[in-house]
Amino acid sequence: MMKTIEMITEPNRRTVLAGMLGLGTIAVVPRFALAASDGETGAMAFDGDTVLVGGRTLRASADGGASWARREVPGQVLALATHRNRPGLVVAGLSTGGVAISGDGGATWRNGKAGLPAGGVTAIAIGSRDPDLIYAAIRGDGLYKSEDAGDTWALAMDRPWLDEAERDPLTLVSVDLETGMGGIWIYAGTELGLTRVPDCFCRWQDVQSGNAMDALVSGDVQPPENPLPEGRPVLSLASSPSVPDRLYAALPSGIWTSADGGVVWRQAAQEAASAIAVHPDDETYIAAIIGGEVKLSHDGGATWTATAAG
């Protein structure tokens, strides 16, 4: 079954600190959070040729979806991340808090929790150039970073500020683009659309055309030419390691794809989608949860085939 969106309200880090310091009441803004209706299709990733689907368990298919093996995970999975240069590395964000880290494709796991606050991990990304660099978005709190493969964590940045409130990242991806600080951008999908931050963590900003770092310094913001539908939840993002400019996004309106780092988007599938992943060595091979089914495309989303696991 596909993920649904529900309204929940939780105190965030600022609310807790304000209460401790006697700073008065801070309004808690209702937010969207993702939950798999049956806990089985919460996230997707490729580990080499293997397609991974996370929920209450981790399902893995090494034969293009013809057969699936179940692997136990220490908690319900809200997010998954892998890395092209480290086969077998799987990082799972858990609904109960913390991350689970596997070095053998999900057969065994270790806990990566030191320094992370309580709260579900709504999104996970691994640094595109460094598999020891992991980012985790904590529900109601902020974006945390680990530089030692998940052993310890520290706050990297607050959540994106959109429409007068902080918004939880629903998905994260590290993208290797020349316009980023040091060549790296962290893209985030939220309930209100797409945003990104260079890995200097100076400021969340809209995706825009031209040299975005120059625009950040000058304050001259150029709007994207054909953005994702404005004000809509971006439930899942995927970047092609082989062609970093190629991005994919899963929205309630379908699958969208960009060939220029998110400036111009086109719709590749019109049925509601909740998760997406792209093969590390083939930017045209993508897996997605569309209409509640796990489907594969070998032509960048032009055509789709349902797998044995729906």
Buried (B, 14 or more C-beta within 10 A) or exposed (E): BBBEBEEEEBBBBBBBEBEEEEEEEBEBEEBBBBBBEEBBBBBBBBBBBBBBBBBBBBBBBBEBBEEBBEBEBEBBBBBBBBBBEBBBBBBBBBBEBBBBBBBEBBBEBBEBBEBBBEBBBBBBBBBBBBBBBBBBBBBBBBBBBBBEBBBBBEBBBBBBEBEEBBBBBBBBBBBBBEBBBEBBBBBBBBBBBBBBBBBEBEEBBBBBBEEBBEBBEEEEEEEBEEBBBEEBBBBBBBBBBBEBBBBBBBBBBBBBBBBBBBBBBEBBBEBBBBBBBBBBEBBBBBBBBBBBBBBBBBEBBEEBEEBEBE
